[in-house]
Each structure stands twice: as C-alpha cells, then as structure tokens.
C-alpha cells in the first residue's frame, strides 16, 4: 500500500492525533522505494502487511444481520487474520445464531480460515464474568448487555486469549467485500507506521453513498459523524486553546487497536463505543486528570498514536432508519457531554450544534452511557480456562 504521510499531527497530552492520510495505491507489491524518491509517501510492502495480518484478529459483531451480508464481510477479510464473530442475534422464535454457525461452517469448508464464534448472551460466558467480579459488562439480571461495546470487549479478550498483538473491528452490515479487505489492509498499514506499542488506526471513509432521486450522492460524512467530529474537536480545542479539525473519525466502526492499548481503555455501552474511545484516550492520557493506573502511566510515557486513513472504496452499509440515526446521535454526544473532562461551555454548545445539523435534541434527552471497565483488570489465564470450560456456544473452526 502506498499512502501519503500525515501532513500534520496534534498532541493532546500523550496522545498523538495524525491528520487523515490518503491512500494512493492499494497494493504496492514487494517494491521498496528509495526514501529520497518518496519523501511524501509511506510505502508498505505486501510482505509487511502480511506479517501484521498474521498477528491480528478481526472481530465482527453481529446482530441479526442478513446472512449474505455476513458472508460477504467474511470473504473480504484477509486469510492470515484470525476471525472472531461475536453474535448478539436472537435465539427465538427462529434461532438466528445457529443459522450463523451453519453459514460459518459451510463457508469455512471451502476456505479453511481460523474462526471463533460465540454468542454474546452465552450463560457460561456471563458466569465467567460474574465469578471474576467483572460486573461492569453485565445487566441487572447478571447477563451480558446486548450492546456493541460489550461485543467488542468480548472480542478483545478472545483476541488476547489467542495471543494476538492487534485487534480490528469490522461491522457486519458492510455491502462491499472489497471495502472490507481494504479496511484490514489499512489497519496493517497504520500499525506499521506506529512509533508506540499503544496505537489505534481509524478508517476515514472517502464517501458514504446515499440514494437520491437523481441517483447516487457521494456524501463525505454521515450526519451523526459531522456532529460528533465537531464536538470532539471543540473538546480538544477547549484545552489546547487552538481551533482544530484534526478529528474526523468519531463514529468509525471500522477501526483497530494494538492489544496493549485495547486492554487499557474503558468502553461505553451501545452506540457510544467508537466516540468514547477517543474521549477516553483524552481522559486517560491527556494529562487533564490523573492517570488511573501504573499501566496507563507507562502508555502515557511512551505516547499513544492515533492514525486516521482515508479509504479508496466508498462505505456502503445497510440503512436502518431515522430512529437508529437519532439513537446513534444521542449515544455519541452523551459520551462527550457526560465525560468528566467536558467543560461547561461545551455542554452548553452541544444542543445548538445538533440543531444546526438538523437534529432536534433536548438536554435532558442526552444519556450517560454505561461504562465497561478495562479488560486488563481480568486475570487472562483464569478467563481463558473458565470461558472454555463454561461456554455453551464457543465454537472454533479451522
């Protein structure tokens, strides 16, 4: 892959936010260009990308998506990546989870990928969390909540159990397998540039096509992303004293992290997951409030790299209606509004920002998302033994 070097980088404490990098060529082959001839670009060879893919697990959270969409997503994930499917699909009256398992078995009969699948509400998995005292992922009845962040945390833990160094996330409602393949290659290209073992790569979609009366309209940002990006940039500016627009991936479902970073973060339940990752980076490593742990202090001393890389493929996914968009918006701004580092003047501005972007929001509507504690608080060896002993739905395919 050949991509431009980031034109600028902005610090927020120990976090380095890199401006969006553009991909010039999806596959650079095995070529190695002289540095002087390519001063404005980074050339990541296919060999380097393959090495990182072998160390990476791709988590696909699923919740009642159409089976053909799921199969298309699986077909786009590079063969060297370990696939982890975390399903929150319904079990009755039709058992969607078993349909997904059957699809995965048929698919893997032909490709021989390494795949793990588990159901999010697995009673044995819930019991494993309860016995470990990891209650922040559970609801009042003692079962795992059905949110996306909960699926992501389960995926992070399974990736760590497999001994992986990186974990990436791909939404199951992507229509284009070629785009999925590009996202994973982008993850590897980002990690190859990282200076710190604590790193994150977020995909900035080149376009999000919308169907209009006159055909396709290639929008640059989704409606929710436009609001979330503006609010996060204002949050950053309120501490640095300089206006910025460096953050452009507030709601990027397609993103990846080094395991060392992923296990340190708090996660916000529901649709706040992606936005709160950035907020929590600012909370833990921004120097605004004291670092909560020694592990966080180590990451703060080495720095955290956040790369944003623009895809070449448009992002085409399933439309889920206005109520879904409103729920996403409220969750995203809630992650910012209720953060302990959100200043009062920004809280006052958030509702007016939503109004300016065409959303009618009342301050009392903005929810405070439930938080999941960092995965590093679990004893990983004990978790691995217990989940394999207790789980009723964990299936490994090879």
N, C-alpha and C positions, 0 to 999 in steps of 0.2 A: 504494500500500500504506500502511495506517495501522498503526503498531506502537508499543508503549509505549517510552518512553525507558528506558534501563538504570537500574535503581534503585540500583545501586552499581557501582563499578569498583575493582579492586585492582591495585596495582603489584607487579611482580616485576622490580626493576631498571628498565629502559626499556620493559618490556612492560606494556601496559595490558589486563588481562583484564576484559571487561564481563560482568556477570551476564546471565542469559538474558532476552531481550526477547520479549514475547508479541505475536503478530500479531492485530490486531483486525479488520482488513478487508483482503482480498487485493488489491483494486483500488480505489484512491481516485480514479480518473479523472483529470481535469485540474484538479481543485479545489485551491485554495490557501487554507488556513485561516489566520486571524489567529493570530499566535503566542500572544497572551494567552488566546485561547479554547481553545488546545490545548497547554497547558503540560506535560501529562503524556505527550503522544504526539508521534511524528515522522510527518509526512505526506509520503510520497514520491510525487510525481505520476507518472502513466504516462509522461509525456514524459521525466522524469528517468531512469526505469528503462530506457526505450528507448535513451537516449543511452549509458548504461553497457553495455547489451547489445551495442551496435554495436562496443564496444571490447573485448569479452570472447570468448574461445574456451572451449568446453566440451569437456573431454576425457572420453571414455567408454572405460575399459579393458575389454576383452572377453576372456573365456577360456572358450570352448565353451558360452556361454550359449545358451538356446533362441532361435531367430531371431525368434519372435513377441515375446518379451520385449524384444529389442534394438530391434525396430521400434517398439514402444510407447514405449520410452525416447526414441528419436529424435523421435517425434511430439509429445512433451511439451516439447522444447527450443525456446525462442522463436526465430522465424525470423531475427532480427537477429544471433544468435550464430553464430560460425563453429564448426562441429563437427569435432572431431578424434577419430577412432576408432583406438585402438592395440590391435591384436589379438594375443593370445598363444595363439590357438586352434590345434589340431593340424592338420597338413597331410596326414597319412596315418593309416589307410588311406583315410579319407574326408577330402577337403580342406575342412575347415570354414571356413577363411579365404576361399576362393573363393566359398563359399555366402554368406558375409557381404558380400563385394564385390557379388555379384549382387543381394542384398537391397537394399543401399545404392543401387545404380544404379536399380532398379525404384522404390524409394521416392522418389528424387530426381527421377525423370521427372515426378512429379506435383507436387512442392513447390519444386524449384529452390533448395534450400539450398546454402550453401557448405560442402563437406565434404572433409576429408582423411582418408585411411585408409592405414595402414602396418602391416606385420606386425612384431611385436616381435623375432623372430629373423631378420629380414632380413639376409642375409650382407653386403650393401653397407652397411647401417647399422652393423653390427658393425665392419666395416673402417674406416668413418669415425671411430668412437670410438677404435679401435686406433691409427690414424695420428695422431690428435690427442693421444694419450697419456692419454685419459680411461678408464683401465683399471678404475676402481672400479665400473663398471656391468657389467663382463664376468666370465664364469666362467673356470675354469681352462683351458678349451679355446679361449678367445678369443671366445666368442659371448655375446650379451647374456643375462643371467639372466632367468628367466621370472617374476619376482615382480611384484607390483602397483606397488611403488615405482619399479621400472625403467620400467614403462609410464607412470607419472606424470611422470618426468623427461623421457622422450621427448616427452610431450605438452607440457610446459613449454617445451622447446626449439623445438618446431614452432609453438607459440603466439607465442613471441618472434620466430621467423622470419617470421611473418605480420604482425608489427608490432602485436600486441595489447598492451593495458595490463593486462588481467586474465585469469586462467585459473581455471576452475572444474572440479570433478570430479563426475561422476555415475556410480554403479555401474550396470552393465548388467543387473542382476537385479531391478530395480525393477518391480513389477507395475502400478503406477498412473501412467499418463502425466500425470494432473492433479497428482500429488505432484511429479513431475519438474519440471513447469512452475513450481510454487510454489518449489521449491528455487532455481531460477535467478533468479526474481524476488527471493527473499530475499538472494541474493548481491549483486544490484544495490542493494537497499535498504541493506545493510550498508556497501557501499563509498561510498554517498552520504553516510553519516554520519562517515566516517573523517576524522580530523584529520591523519593522517600518510600519505605515499605508500607506506609499508610497512604493509600491512594484510591481515587474514585474516578470513573470515566462515565460521562453522561452524554447521551446522544441528543444532538440538536437536529430536529427533523428539517430537511431542506424545504419541504412543503407538506401540508395536510390537505389533500384534495377534498373539495366539497361539491356535491352535485347541485347544480343550479338550473334554471330554465334555459340558459344559454349553453349548457354543457358543464364541463368541469372547471371549477375555480380553484387555483392552487394557492391556498392561504398560507401565510408564513407561520403564524402562531394560532393555536386554538384559543377560544375565548377565555377559558379558565387560565391558561398559561400566561396570557397577556396581563391579567390581574396579579397572579402570583409572582411573576417576574418583577413587576413594578414594585410590589410590596417588599420583596426581598432586597431589591436594590436600594429602596428607601431605608430599610433596616440597616443595611451596611453603611449607607451614607450618613445616617444619624450618628454613627460613632467615628467614622473617619473624617467627617467634615468636608468630603468631596463628593459631588454628584457622580453617579456611576450607572452604567447599564450592563456591567460585565456578566451578571447572572441572566442566562437565557434558557435554562433547563429546569425550571422549578417543578414542573409536573412530568418529567421524563420517566415514564415507566420502564423504558429501555436504558438501563444503567448497570454498572458493575463496580465492585469494590475488592480490594485485597482483603483476605480473611482477617488480617491483623487490624484493619480499620473496621470491618463489618461487625466484629465481635465487641468493639468498644462503644458502639452507638446505642442510644435509646431509640426506640421506634414508636411512631404514633399510629394508632389503630385506624382502620378504614382507609378512606381516600386521602388522608393527610400524609401517608407514608413518604412519598417522594419529596414533598415540600419540607417536611420536618427533618429529613436527613440533612438538608442544608442548614436549617435553623439550629439543629443540634451540633453540627460542626462549629457554628459560631458560638454556641453556648459552652461547649467543652474545650475548644481550642482557640477561642477568640481573645482570651485574656480579660473579658468583661467581668466574669465571675470566677471564683477559684476553681481549679481543676479538681474533679471529684475523686480521683484515684491516682495511684502511682503509675498505673499503666497509661492513663491519659497524659500524665506528665511526661512520660517517655515519648509519646506521639507528638506532644507539643514541642518538645526539644528538637525532634527531627523534622517537624513540619508535616503538613497534610497537603497532598497535591490533588486538585480537582480539575480534571480536563473536560472540556466541552467540545465535541467533534461533530461537525455537520455531516449528515448522511447524504449520499447521492440519490438513493432511492426515496421516493415520496412515502410518507407514512399513511397507509390506508388501513383503517381498522373499522370494526363494526360500530355503527351508530346506536346509541342506547337511549336517546330521547332527552327532552329538556329537564325532566326530573332528575336524571342521572347527572346532567351537567350542573344543576343547582346544588346537588349533594356534594359533588366534587369541589365546587367553588367554596361552599361553606366549610368543608373539612380542611381545604388548603389554607384559607385565610385564618381559620381557627388555630392552625399550627403556629402561625406567626403572631396573631393577636394575643394568644394566651401564653406566649413564651415569656419567661422571666426577664429576658433582655429587650423585650419590645417596649420602647419609650411611650409615654402617654400621648405625645403629639402624633405618633404614627397610628396609634389606636384610634385617635380622632379622625384620621385621614382615610382609614381603610374603607369605611362605608361609602364615603364620597368617591373613592377610586372605583369601587364596584358600580356605583350609579353611573359614573362617566363611561364605563364599559358596557352599559346596558343591563345591569343586574340590579334588581330591587332587593336590598338586604337591610334588615333591621339589626341593630347592635345586639339585641337580646337573642337573636337567632344564631349568632356565631358560637358554635360548640367548642368546648375544650376537649380535645381528643384524649382518649385513654392512652397511657404510655406503657410500653413494654421495656423492661429493664435490659441492660446489655447482655448478650449471650455469654460473654466471658465469665459471668457470675456462676454459671453452671459448671460442675465437675464433669469435664468432657468424657473421661474414661468411664465414669459411672453412667452417664447419659447413654453412651453407645451400647453398653451392656444391657441396660434396662429397656431401651427402646426396642432392641432386637428380641428381647425376651417377652416383653409385654404387648407389642404391637399386633393388632389383628389385621392390619391392611398393608403393612410394608412388604413390597414385592421388589425383588432385584432381578433385572433382565440383563442377559449378556449375549 
